[in-house]
Protein backbone atom coordinates (compact mmCIF):
# COMPACT_ATOMS: atom_id res chain seq x y z
CA UNK A 1 0.00 0.00 0.00
CA UNK A 2 2.73 2.48 0.95
CA UNK A 3 4.65 1.64 -2.21
CA UNK A 4 1.63 2.37 -4.41
CA UNK A 5 1.03 5.72 -2.71
CA UNK A 6 4.64 6.83 -3.14
CA UNK A 7 4.81 5.83 -6.79
CA UNK A 8 1.43 7.46 -7.52
CA UNK A 9 2.60 10.75 -6.05
CA UNK A 10 5.75 10.59 -8.15
CA UNK A 11 3.75 9.93 -11.29
CA UNK A 12 1.60 12.98 -10.58
CA UNK A 13 4.75 15.03 -10.11
CA UNK A 14 5.79 14.10 -13.64
CA UNK A 15 2.55 15.27 -15.19
CA UNK A 16 2.91 18.63 -16.92
CA UNK A 17 0.62 21.52 -16.34
CA UNK A 18 0.07 24.09 -19.11
CA UNK A 19 2.40 26.51 -17.37
CA UNK A 20 5.17 23.92 -17.09
CA UNK A 21 5.17 22.56 -20.64
CA UNK A 22 7.69 25.09 -21.85
CA UNK A 23 10.18 24.63 -18.97
CA UNK A 24 10.36 20.81 -18.60
CA UNK A 25 13.45 19.41 -20.30
CA UNK A 26 14.76 15.88 -20.95
CA UNK A 27 17.40 16.52 -18.29
CA UNK A 28 14.65 17.23 -15.73
CA UNK A 29 12.85 13.99 -16.60
CA UNK A 30 16.06 11.99 -16.36
CA UNK A 31 16.78 13.51 -12.94
CA UNK A 32 13.30 12.58 -11.71
CA UNK A 33 13.73 9.03 -12.97
CA UNK A 34 16.97 8.73 -11.00
CA UNK A 35 15.26 10.01 -7.86
CA UNK A 36 12.45 7.49 -8.30
CA UNK A 37 14.99 4.68 -8.69
CA UNK A 38 16.86 5.75 -5.54
CA UNK A 39 13.63 5.94 -3.53
CA UNK A 40 12.58 2.52 -4.82
CA UNK A 41 15.86 1.03 -3.59
CA UNK A 42 15.38 2.57 -0.14
CA UNK A 43 11.82 1.24 0.01
CA UNK A 44 13.02 -2.26 -0.91
CA UNK A 45 15.60 -2.18 1.89
CA UNK A 46 12.98 -1.07 4.42
CA UNK A 47 10.58 -3.80 3.33
CA UNK A 48 13.30 -6.45 3.60
CA UNK A 49 14.12 -5.40 7.18
CA UNK A 50 10.60 -6.20 8.42
CA UNK A 51 9.84 -9.73 9.62
CA UNK A 52 6.71 -10.85 7.70
CA UNK A 53 5.69 -13.11 10.61
CA UNK A 54 5.96 -10.24 13.08
CA UNK A 55 5.29 -6.95 11.29
CA UNK A 56 5.03 -4.98 14.54
CA UNK A 57 8.57 -5.95 15.56
CA UNK A 58 11.13 -5.02 12.92
CA UNK A 59 14.90 -5.21 13.27
CA UNK A 60 14.90 -8.57 15.06
CA UNK A 61 12.62 -7.64 18.00
CA UNK A 62 9.59 -9.93 18.43
CA UNK A 63 6.88 -9.17 20.98
CA UNK A 64 4.00 -11.47 21.90
CA UNK A 65 1.99 -12.68 24.87
CA UNK A 66 -1.28 -14.08 26.16
CA UNK A 67 -3.67 -14.26 29.08
CA UNK A 68 -6.36 -16.75 30.06
CA UNK A 69 -9.48 -16.66 32.20
CA UNK A 70 -11.48 -19.70 33.34
CA UNK A 71 -14.98 -20.21 34.70
CA UNK A 72 -15.99 -23.06 37.00
CA UNK A 73 -19.23 -24.72 35.82
CA UNK A 74 -19.45 -27.36 38.56
CA UNK A 75 -20.14 -25.01 41.48
CA UNK A 76 -20.72 -21.44 40.33
CA UNK A 77 -21.10 -20.21 43.93
CA UNK A 78 -17.55 -21.19 44.87
CA UNK A 79 -15.24 -18.59 43.30
CA UNK A 80 -16.42 -19.32 39.73
CA UNK A 81 -13.99 -17.11 37.77
CA UNK A 82 -10.22 -17.27 37.82
CA UNK A 83 -7.67 -15.23 35.88
CA UNK A 84 -4.71 -17.42 35.02
CA UNK A 85 -1.37 -16.24 33.71
CA UNK A 86 -0.78 -12.94 31.96
CA UNK A 87 2.46 -13.50 30.06
CA UNK A 88 4.50 -11.17 27.88
CA UNK A 89 7.29 -12.64 25.72
CA UNK A 90 10.10 -10.82 23.97
CA UNK A 91 12.76 -12.26 21.65
CA UNK A 92 15.68 -10.30 20.20
CA UNK A 93 17.26 -12.28 17.38
CA UNK A 94 19.14 -9.77 15.24
CA UNK A 95 22.64 -11.26 15.57
CA UNK A 96 23.53 -14.26 13.43
CA UNK A 97 24.37 -16.64 16.30
CA UNK A 98 22.99 -14.91 19.40
CA UNK A 99 19.48 -14.29 20.70
CA UNK A 100 17.84 -13.10 23.90
CA UNK A 101 14.48 -14.46 25.10
CA UNK A 102 12.43 -13.42 28.12
CA UNK A 103 8.95 -14.02 29.52
CA UNK A 104 7.33 -12.03 32.31
CA UNK A 105 4.36 -13.57 34.14
CA UNK A 106 1.68 -12.04 36.35
CA UNK A 107 -0.84 -14.24 38.18
CA UNK A 108 -2.44 -14.69 41.62
CA UNK A 109 1.00 -15.39 43.10
CA UNK A 110 2.32 -12.01 41.93
CA UNK A 111 4.74 -10.99 39.19
CA UNK A 112 7.74 -13.12 38.22
CA UNK A 113 10.26 -13.75 35.47
CA UNK A 114 9.39 -17.10 33.92
CA UNK A 115 12.14 -17.12 31.30
CA UNK A 116 15.30 -15.05 30.77
CA UNK A 117 17.79 -16.62 28.35
CA UNK A 118 20.93 -15.67 26.47
CA UNK A 119 21.13 -18.12 23.56
CA UNK A 120 24.06 -19.04 21.32
CA UNK A 121 22.99 -21.15 18.35
CA UNK A 122 24.46 -22.76 15.25
CA UNK A 123 22.46 -23.86 12.19
CA UNK A 124 19.25 -22.73 13.89
CA UNK A 125 16.85 -19.81 13.64
CA UNK A 126 14.11 -20.65 16.13
CA UNK A 127 14.80 -19.51 19.72
CA UNK A 128 11.45 -19.85 21.54
CA UNK A 129 11.04 -18.42 25.03
CA UNK A 130 8.84 -21.39 26.01
CA UNK A 131 7.33 -24.51 24.53
CA UNK A 132 8.74 -27.25 22.32
CA UNK A 133 12.48 -27.13 21.65
CA UNK A 134 13.11 -29.51 18.78
CA UNK A 135 11.19 -27.86 15.95
CA UNK A 136 14.28 -27.61 13.70
CA UNK A 137 17.79 -29.01 13.39
CA UNK A 138 20.53 -27.02 15.10
CA UNK A 139 22.43 -26.61 18.34
CA UNK A 140 21.93 -24.23 21.27
CA UNK A 141 23.87 -23.22 24.39
CA UNK A 142 21.86 -21.15 26.86
CA UNK A 143 22.34 -19.47 30.21
CA UNK A 144 19.62 -17.94 32.36
CA UNK A 145 16.18 -19.08 33.59
CA UNK A 146 14.22 -21.63 31.59
CA UNK A 147 11.60 -24.39 31.72
CA UNK A 148 13.15 -27.81 32.30
CA UNK A 149 12.46 -30.07 29.28
CA UNK A 150 11.53 -33.13 31.32
CA UNK A 151 9.38 -35.82 29.67
CA UNK A 152 6.83 -34.40 27.20
CA UNK A 153 4.39 -32.11 29.01
CA UNK A 154 6.88 -29.23 29.31
CA UNK A 155 5.89 -28.36 25.72
CA UNK A 156 2.39 -27.44 26.93
CA UNK A 157 3.01 -25.36 30.08
CA UNK A 158 1.66 -22.20 28.41
CA UNK A 159 -2.13 -22.06 28.01
CA UNK A 160 -2.10 -21.41 24.21
CA UNK A 161 -0.04 -24.59 23.69
CA UNK A 162 -2.34 -26.88 25.70
CA UNK A 163 -5.43 -28.30 23.98
CA UNK A 164 -7.29 -28.80 27.26
CA UNK A 165 -7.20 -26.77 30.50
CA UNK A 166 -5.70 -28.92 33.27
CA UNK A 167 -2.16 -30.27 33.46
CA UNK A 168 -1.75 -34.04 33.89
CA UNK A 169 -1.23 -35.48 37.37
CA UNK A 170 2.42 -36.18 36.54
CA UNK A 171 3.01 -32.45 36.10
CA UNK A 172 0.57 -31.23 38.74
CA UNK A 173 1.71 -33.48 41.58
CA UNK A 174 5.12 -35.00 40.84
CA UNK A 175 6.64 -31.99 39.05
CA UNK A 176 4.82 -29.50 41.31
CA UNK A 177 3.15 -27.74 38.40
CA UNK A 178 6.20 -27.74 36.11
CA UNK A 179 9.96 -27.48 36.60
CA UNK A 180 11.75 -24.17 36.03
CA UNK A 181 15.24 -23.15 37.15
CA UNK A 182 18.28 -20.90 36.83
CA UNK A 183 21.39 -22.33 35.22
CA UNK A 184 22.84 -23.50 31.91
CA UNK A 185 21.67 -25.92 29.26
CA UNK A 186 22.50 -27.12 25.80
CA UNK A 187 20.03 -28.73 23.44
CA UNK A 188 19.64 -29.54 19.79
CA UNK A 189 18.59 -32.03 17.19
CA UNK A 190 20.42 -33.74 14.38
CA UNK A 191 18.85 -36.24 12.00
CA UNK A 192 16.73 -38.47 14.30
CA UNK A 193 18.45 -37.46 17.57
CA UNK A 194 17.10 -34.93 20.10
CA UNK A 195 19.10 -34.07 23.21
CA UNK A 196 19.14 -31.74 26.22
CA UNK A 197 21.70 -31.40 29.02
CA UNK A 198 21.27 -28.93 31.87
CA UNK A 199 22.58 -27.92 35.30
CA UNK A 200 20.62 -25.56 37.56
CA UNK A 201 20.18 -24.48 41.13
CA UNK A 202 18.21 -27.09 43.06
CA UNK A 203 14.71 -27.50 41.64
CA UNK A 204 13.38 -28.80 44.97
CA UNK A 205 15.33 -27.16 47.82
CA UNK A 206 16.87 -23.79 48.68
CA UNK A 207 20.44 -25.14 48.48
CA UNK A 208 22.25 -27.58 46.23
CA UNK A 209 21.98 -28.20 42.51
CA UNK A 210 20.16 -30.27 39.90
CA UNK A 211 21.60 -31.88 36.77
CA UNK A 212 19.68 -33.78 34.14
CA UNK A 213 19.08 -34.75 30.54
CA UNK A 214 16.48 -35.75 28.01
CA UNK A 215 17.40 -37.89 25.00
CA UNK A 216 14.87 -38.44 22.24
CA UNK A 217 14.66 -40.26 18.93
CA UNK A 218 12.37 -38.87 16.23
CA UNK A 219 12.10 -41.91 13.99
CA UNK A 220 10.09 -39.85 11.53
CA UNK A 221 7.71 -36.90 11.62
CA UNK A 222 5.06 -39.14 13.19
CA UNK A 223 6.82 -41.05 16.00
CA UNK A 224 9.06 -39.83 18.83
CA UNK A 225 10.37 -41.70 21.86
CA UNK A 226 12.30 -40.07 24.69
CA UNK A 227 13.83 -40.71 28.08
CA UNK A 228 14.48 -38.17 30.84
CA UNK A 229 16.50 -38.30 34.06
CA UNK A 230 17.62 -35.79 36.66
CA UNK A 231 19.38 -35.88 39.99
CA UNK A 232 19.02 -33.29 42.76
CA UNK A 233 21.90 -33.06 45.26
CA UNK A 234 22.74 -31.10 48.37
CA UNK A 235 25.85 -28.98 48.99
CA UNK A 236 27.76 -32.13 50.05
CA UNK A 237 26.83 -33.88 46.78
CA UNK A 238 24.39 -36.27 48.44
CA UNK A 239 21.41 -37.31 46.30
CA UNK A 240 18.06 -36.02 47.60
CA UNK A 241 15.74 -36.56 44.60
CA UNK A 242 15.86 -38.67 41.47
CA UNK A 243 13.38 -38.27 38.62
CA UNK A 244 13.09 -40.58 35.63
CA UNK A 245 10.58 -40.58 32.79
CA UNK A 246 9.67 -42.20 29.50
CA UNK A 247 7.62 -40.41 26.85
CA UNK A 248 6.14 -41.40 23.50
CA UNK A 249 4.51 -39.33 20.79
CA UNK A 250 2.72 -40.80 17.79
CA UNK A 251 0.77 -39.01 15.07
CA UNK A 252 -1.38 -40.71 12.48
CA UNK A 253 -3.79 -38.84 10.24
CA UNK A 254 -5.84 -36.40 12.30
CA UNK A 255 -5.07 -38.19 15.60
CA UNK A 256 -2.09 -37.71 17.91
CA UNK A 257 -1.21 -39.80 20.99
CA UNK A 258 1.02 -38.90 23.94
CA UNK A 259 2.22 -41.31 26.63
CA UNK A 260 4.22 -40.23 29.68
CA UNK A 261 5.39 -42.22 32.73
CA UNK A 262 7.27 -40.52 35.59
CA UNK A 263 8.97 -41.89 38.72
CA UNK A 264 10.14 -39.74 41.68
CA UNK A 265 12.50 -41.26 44.27
CA UNK A 266 13.14 -39.14 47.36
CA UNK A 267 15.40 -39.78 50.32
CA UNK A 268 13.58 -40.45 53.58
CA UNK A 269 9.87 -40.70 54.22
CA UNK A 270 6.85 -38.47 54.84
CA UNK A 271 6.50 -37.44 58.48
CA UNK A 272 3.27 -36.32 60.15
CA UNK A 273 3.69 -35.30 63.79
CA UNK A 274 7.01 -37.22 63.85
CA UNK A 275 5.35 -40.40 62.64
CA UNK A 276 6.22 -41.94 59.27
CA UNK A 277 3.34 -42.35 56.81
CA UNK A 278 5.43 -44.13 54.17
CA UNK A 279 8.29 -43.62 51.76
CA UNK A 280 8.29 -40.26 49.96
CA UNK A 281 8.36 -41.83 46.48
CA UNK A 282 5.69 -41.34 43.78
CA UNK A 283 4.87 -42.65 40.31
CA UNK A 284 2.47 -41.37 37.69
CA UNK A 285 1.47 -41.86 34.07
CA UNK A 286 -0.97 -40.60 31.51
CA UNK A 287 -2.15 -41.44 28.00
CA UNK A 288 -3.79 -38.72 25.95
CA UNK A 289 -5.35 -38.54 22.50
CA UNK A 290 -5.82 -35.39 20.41
CA UNK A 291 -8.05 -35.33 17.32
CA UNK A 292 -7.62 -32.34 15.02
CA UNK A 293 -10.89 -31.36 13.32
CA UNK A 294 -9.81 -27.77 12.68
CA UNK A 295 -10.97 -25.34 13.90
CA UNK A 296 -12.17 -27.77 16.62
CA UNK A 297 -9.79 -30.09 18.47
CA UNK A 298 -10.99 -32.95 20.69
CA UNK A 299 -9.02 -34.26 23.69
CA UNK A 300 -9.18 -37.39 25.86
CA UNK A 301 -6.83 -38.38 28.70
CA UNK A 302 -6.53 -41.24 31.22
CA UNK A 303 -4.02 -40.97 34.06
CA UNK A 304 -2.79 -42.40 37.35
CA UNK A 305 -0.87 -41.15 40.38
CA UNK A 306 0.49 -43.54 43.03
CA UNK A 307 2.20 -42.23 46.19
CA UNK A 308 4.05 -44.62 48.50
CA UNK A 309 2.73 -42.69 51.51
CA UNK A 310 -0.78 -42.41 52.97
CA UNK A 311 -0.76 -38.98 54.64
CA UNK A 312 0.83 -35.56 54.18
CA UNK A 313 1.25 -32.73 56.70
CA UNK A 314 -1.56 -30.19 56.91
CA UNK A 315 -0.55 -26.86 55.34
CA UNK A 316 -1.66 -25.19 58.58
CA UNK A 317 1.35 -25.55 60.94
CA UNK A 318 -0.97 -25.42 63.96
CA UNK A 319 -2.71 -28.63 62.87
CA UNK A 320 -0.84 -31.74 64.00
CA UNK A 321 -2.96 -34.33 62.18
CA UNK A 322 -2.21 -35.26 58.60
CA UNK A 323 -4.28 -35.17 55.42
CA UNK A 324 -5.23 -38.55 53.98
CA UNK A 325 -4.14 -39.29 50.38
CA UNK A 326 -4.82 -42.27 48.12
CA UNK A 327 -3.82 -43.55 44.74
CA UNK A 328 -5.71 -41.58 42.10
CA UNK A 329 -7.10 -42.39 38.67
CA UNK A 330 -8.66 -39.65 36.55
CA UNK A 331 -10.33 -39.30 33.16
CA UNK A 332 -10.49 -36.00 31.26
CA UNK A 333 -12.42 -34.99 28.15
CA UNK A 334 -12.09 -31.60 26.48
CA UNK A 335 -12.64 -29.61 23.30
CA UNK A 336 -10.94 -26.50 21.95
CA UNK A 337 -12.26 -24.07 19.34
CA UNK A 338 -9.69 -21.81 17.70
CA UNK A 339 -11.45 -18.70 16.43
CA UNK A 340 -8.29 -17.28 14.88
CA UNK A 341 -4.59 -17.04 15.74
CA UNK A 342 -5.40 -14.69 18.63
CA UNK A 343 -8.40 -16.26 20.36
CA UNK A 344 -9.38 -19.76 21.46
CA UNK A 345 -12.08 -21.25 23.70
CA UNK A 346 -11.88 -24.50 25.69
CA UNK A 347 -14.36 -26.74 27.49
CA UNK A 348 -13.15 -29.46 29.88
CA UNK A 349 -14.60 -32.01 32.28
CA UNK A 350 -12.58 -34.36 34.48
CA UNK A 351 -13.56 -36.95 37.08
CA UNK A 352 -11.50 -39.03 39.48
CA UNK A 353 -12.64 -42.58 38.84
CA UNK A 354 -10.63 -44.00 41.74
CA UNK A 355 -9.37 -42.57 45.02
CA UNK A 356 -9.52 -39.19 46.70
CA UNK A 357 -7.54 -36.99 49.07
CA UNK A 358 -8.41 -34.79 52.05
CA UNK A 359 -6.54 -31.82 50.56
CA UNK A 360 -8.58 -28.58 50.75
CA UNK A 361 -8.32 -27.87 47.01
CA UNK A 362 -9.05 -31.43 45.84
CA UNK A 363 -11.89 -31.68 43.29
CA UNK A 364 -13.38 -35.10 42.65
CA UNK A 365 -14.89 -33.81 39.41
CA UNK A 366 -14.83 -30.44 37.71
CA UNK A 367 -16.24 -28.79 34.58
CA UNK A 368 -14.65 -25.59 33.30
CA UNK A 369 -14.54 -23.27 30.32
CA UNK A 370 -11.54 -21.14 29.41
CA UNK A 371 -10.76 -18.30 27.05
CA UNK A 372 -7.18 -17.75 25.89
CA UNK A 373 -6.29 -14.49 24.15
CA UNK A 374 -2.95 -13.93 22.41
CA UNK A 375 -1.39 -10.65 21.43
C-alpha positions in Angstrom: 0.0 0.0 0.0 2.7 2.5 1.0 4.7 1.6 -2.2 1.6 2.4 -4.4 1.0 5.7 -2.7 4.6 6.8 -3.1 4.8 5.8 -6.8 1.4 7.5 -7.5 2.6 10.7 -6.1 5.7 10.6 -8.1 3.8 9.9 -11.3 1.6 13.0 -10.6 4.7 15.0 -10.1 5.8 14.1 -13.6 2.6 15.3 -15.2 2.9 18.6 -16.9 0.6 21.5 -16.3 0.1 24.1 -19.1 2.4 26.5 -17.4 5.2 23.9 -17.1 5.2 22.6 -20.6 7.7 25.1 -21.8 10.2 24.6 -19.0 10.4 20.8 -18.6 13.5 19.4 -20.3 14.8 15.9 -20.9 17.4 16.5 -18.3 14.6 17.2 -15.7 12.8 14.0 -16.6 16.1 12.0 -16.4 16.8 13.5 -12.9 13.3 12.6 -11.7 13.7 9.0 -13.0 17.0 8.7 -11.0 15.3 10.0 -7.9 12.4 7.5 -8.3 15.0 4.7 -8.7 16.9 5.7 -5.5 13.6 5.9 -3.5 12.6 2.5 -4.8 15.9 1.0 -3.6 15.4 2.6 -0.1 11.8 1.2 0.0 13.0 -2.3 -0.9 15.6 -2.2 1.9 13.0 -1.1 4.4 10.6 -3.8 3.3 13.3 -6.4 3.6 14.1 -5.4 7.2 10.6 -6.2 8.4 9.8 -9.7 9.6 6.7 -10.8 7.7 5.7 -13.1 10.6 6.0 -10.2 13.1 5.3 -7.0 11.3 5.0 -5.0 14.5 8.6 -6.0 15.6 11.1 -5.0 12.9 14.9 -5.2 13.3 14.9 -8.6 15.1 12.6 -7.6 18.0 9.6 -9.9 18.4 6.9 -9.2 21.0 4.0 -11.5 21.9 2.0 -12.7 24.9 -1.3 -14.1 26.2 -3.7 -14.3 29.1 -6.4 -16.7 30.1 -9.5 -16.7 32.2 -11.5 -19.7 33.3 -15.0 -20.2 34.7 -16.0 -23.1 37.0 -19.2 -24.7 35.8 -19.4 -27.4 38.6 -20.1 -25.0 41.5 -20.7 -21.4 40.3 -21.1 -20.2 43.9 -17.6 -21.2 44.9 -15.2 -18.6 43.3 -16.4 -19.3 39.7 -14.0 -17.1 37.8 -10.2 -17.3 37.8 -7.7 -15.2 35.9 -4.7 -17.4 35.0 -1.4 -16.2 33.7 -0.8 -12.9 32.0 2.5 -13.5 30.1 4.5 -11.2 27.9 7.3 -12.6 25.7 10.1 -10.8 24.0 12.8 -12.3 21.7 15.7 -10.3 20.2 17.3 -12.3 17.4 19.1 -9.8 15.2 22.6 -11.3 15.6 23.5 -14.3 13.4 24.4 -16.6 16.3 23.0 -14.9 19.4 19.5 -14.3 20.7 17.8 -13.1 23.9 14.5 -14.5 25.1 12.4 -13.4 28.1 8.9 -14.0 29.5 7.3 -12.0 32.3 4.4 -13.6 34.1 1.7 -12.0 36.3 -0.8 -14.2 38.2 -2.4 -14.7 41.6 1.0 -15.4 43.1 2.3 -12.0 41.9 4.7 -11.0 39.2 7.7 -13.1 38.2 10.3 -13.8 35.5 9.4 -17.1 33.9 12.1 -17.1 31.3 15.3 -15.1 30.8 17.8 -16.6 28.3 20.9 -15.7 26.5 21.1 -18.1 23.6 24.1 -19.0 21.3 23.0 -21.1 18.4 24.5 -22.8 15.2 22.5 -23.9 12.2 19.3 -22.7 13.9 16.9 -19.8 13.6 14.1 -20.6 16.1 14.8 -19.5 19.7 11.5 -19.9 21.5 11.0 -18.4 25.0 8.8 -21.4 26.0 7.3 -24.5 24.5 8.7 -27.3 22.3 12.5 -27.1 21.6 13.1 -29.5 18.8 11.2 -27.9 16.0 14.3 -27.6 13.7 17.8 -29.0 13.4 20.5 -27.0 15.1 22.4 -26.6 18.3 21.9 -24.2 21.3 23.9 -23.2 24.4 21.9 -21.1 26.9 22.3 -19.5 30.2 19.6 -17.9 32.4 16.2 -19.1 33.6 14.2 -21.6 31.6 11.6 -24.4 31.7 13.1 -27.8 32.3 12.5 -30.1 29.3 11.5 -33.1 31.3 9.4 -35.8 29.7 6.8 -34.4 27.2 4.4 -32.1 29.0 6.9 -29.2 29.3 5.9 -28.4 25.7 2.4 -27.4 26.9 3.0 -25.4 30.1 1.7 -22.2 28.4 -2.1 -22.1 28.0 -2.1 -21.4 24.2 0.0 -24.6 23.7 -2.3 -26.9 25.7 -5.4 -28.3 24.0 -7.3 -28.8 27.3 -7.2 -26.8 30.5 -5.7 -28.9 33.3 -2.2 -30.3 33.5 -1.7 -34.0 33.9 -1.2 -35.5 37.4 2.4 -36.2 36.5 3.0 -32.5 36.1 0.6 -31.2 38.7 1.7 -33.5 41.6 5.1 -35.0 40.8 6.6 -32.0 39.1 4.8 -29.5 41.3 3.1 -27.7 38.4 6.2 -27.7 36.1 10.0 -27.5 36.6 11.7 -24.2 36.0 15.2 -23.2 37.2 18.3 -20.9 36.8 21.4 -22.3 35.2 22.8 -23.5 31.9 21.7 -25.9 29.3 22.5 -27.1 25.8 20.0 -28.7 23.4 19.6 -29.5 19.8 18.6 -32.0 17.2 20.4 -33.7 14.4 18.9 -36.2 12.0 16.7 -38.5 14.3 18.4 -37.5 17.6 17.1 -34.9 20.1 19.1 -34.1 23.2 19.1 -31.7 26.2 21.7 -31.4 29.0 21.3 -28.9 31.9 22.6 -27.9 35.3 20.6 -25.6 37.6 20.2 -24.5 41.1 18.2 -27.1 43.1 14.7 -27.5 41.6 13.4 -28.8 45.0 15.3 -27.2 47.8 16.9 -23.8 48.7 20.4 -25.1 48.5 22.2 -27.6 46.2 22.0 -28.2 42.5 20.2 -30.3 39.9 21.6 -31.9 36.8 19.7 -33.8 34.1 19.1 -34.8 30.5 16.5 -35.8 28.0 17.4 -37.9 25.0 14.9 -38.4 22.2 14.7 -40.3 18.9 12.4 -38.9 16.2 12.1 -41.9 14.0 10.1 -39.8 11.5 7.7 -36.9 11.6 5.1 -39.1 13.2 6.8 -41.1 16.0 9.1 -39.8 18.8 10.4 -41.7 21.9 12.3 -40.1 24.7 13.8 -40.7 28.1 14.5 -38.2 30.8 16.5 -38.3 34.1 17.6 -35.8 36.7 19.4 -35.9 40.0 19.0 -33.3 42.8 21.9 -33.1 45.3 22.7 -31.1 48.4 25.8 -29.0 49.0 27.8 -32.1 50.1 26.8 -33.9 46.8 24.4 -36.3 48.4 21.4 -37.3 46.3 18.1 -36.0 47.6 15.7 -36.6 44.6 15.9 -38.7 41.5 13.4 -38.3 38.6 13.1 -40.6 35.6 10.6 -40.6 32.8 9.7 -42.2 29.5 7.6 -40.4 26.9 6.1 -41.4 23.5 4.5 -39.3 20.8 2.7 -40.8 17.8 0.8 -39.0 15.1 -1.4 -40.7 12.5 -3.8 -38.8 10.2 -5.8 -36.4 12.3 -5.1 -38.2 15.6 -2.1 -37.7 17.9 -1.2 -39.8 21.0 1.0 -38.9 23.9 2.2 -41.3 26.6 4.2 -40.2 29.7 5.4 -42.2 32.7 7.3 -40.5 35.6 9.0 -41.9 38.7 10.1 -39.7 41.7 12.5 -41.3 44.3 13.1 -39.1 47.4 15.4 -39.8 50.3 13.6 -40.5 53.6 9.9 -40.7 54.2 6.9 -38.5 54.8 6.5 -37.4 58.5 3.3 -36.3 60.2 3.7 -35.3 63.8 7.0 -37.2 63.9 5.4 -40.4 62.6 6.2 -41.9 59.3 3.3 -42.4 56.8 5.4 -44.1 54.2 8.3 -43.6 51.8 8.3 -40.3 50.0 8.4 -41.8 46.5 5.7 -41.3 43.8 4.9 -42.6 40.3 2.5 -41.4 37.7 1.5 -41.9 34.1 -1.0 -40.6 31.5 -2.1 -41.4 28.0 -3.8 -38.7 25.9 -5.3 -38.5 22.5 -5.8 -35.4 20.4 -8.1 -35.3 17.3 -7.6 -32.3 15.0 -10.9 -31.4 13.3 -9.8 -27.8 12.7 -11.0 -25.3 13.9 -12.2 -27.8 16.6 -9.8 -30.1 18.5 -11.0 -33.0 20.7 -9.0 -34.3 23.7 -9.2 -37.4 25.9 -6.8 -38.4 28.7 -6.5 -41.2 31.2 -4.0 -41.0 34.1 -2.8 -42.4 37.4 -0.9 -41.1 40.4 0.5 -43.5 43.0 2.2 -42.2 46.2 4.1 -44.6 48.5 2.7 -42.7 51.5 -0.8 -42.4 53.0 -0.8 -39.0 54.6 0.8 -35.6 54.2 1.3 -32.7 56.7 -1.6 -30.2 56.9 -0.5 -26.9 55.3 -1.7 -25.2 58.6 1.4 -25.6 60.9 -1.0 -25.4 64.0 -2.7 -28.6 62.9 -0.8 -31.7 64.0 -3.0 -34.3 62.2 -2.2 -35.3 58.6 -4.3 -35.2 55.4 -5.2 -38.5 54.0 -4.1 -39.3 50.4 -4.8 -42.3 48.1 -3.8 -43.5 44.7 -5.7 -41.6 42.1 -7.1 -42.4 38.7 -8.7 -39.7 36.6 -10.3 -39.3 33.2 -10.5 -36.0 31.3 -12.4 -35.0 28.1 -12.1 -31.6 26.5 -12.6 -29.6 23.3 -10.9 -26.5 21.9 -12.3 -24.1 19.3 -9.7 -21.8 17.7 -11.5 -18.7 16.4 -8.3 -17.3 14.9 -4.6 -17.0 15.7 -5.4 -14.7 18.6 -8.4 -16.3 20.4 -9.4 -19.8 21.5 -12.1 -21.3 23.7 -11.9 -24.5 25.7 -14.4 -26.7 27.5 -13.2 -29.5 29.9 -14.6 -32.0 32.3 -12.6 -34.4 34.5 -13.6 -36.9 37.1 -11.5 -39.0 39.5 -12.6 -42.6 38.8 -10.6 -44.0 41.7 -9.4 -42.6 45.0 -9.5 -39.2 46.7 -7.5 -37.0 49.1 -8.4 -34.8 52.0 -6.5 -31.8 50.6 -8.6 -28.6 50.7 -8.3 -27.9 47.0 -9.1 -31.4 45.8 -11.9 -31.7 43.3 -13.4 -35.1 42.6 -14.9 -33.8 39.4 -14.8 -30.4 37.7 -16.2 -28.8 34.6 -14.7 -25.6 33.3 -14.5 -23.3 30.3 -11.5 -21.1 29.4 -10.8 -18.3 27.0 -7.2 -17.7 25.9 -6.3 -14.5 24.1 -3.0 -13.9 22.4 -1.4 -10.6 21.4 
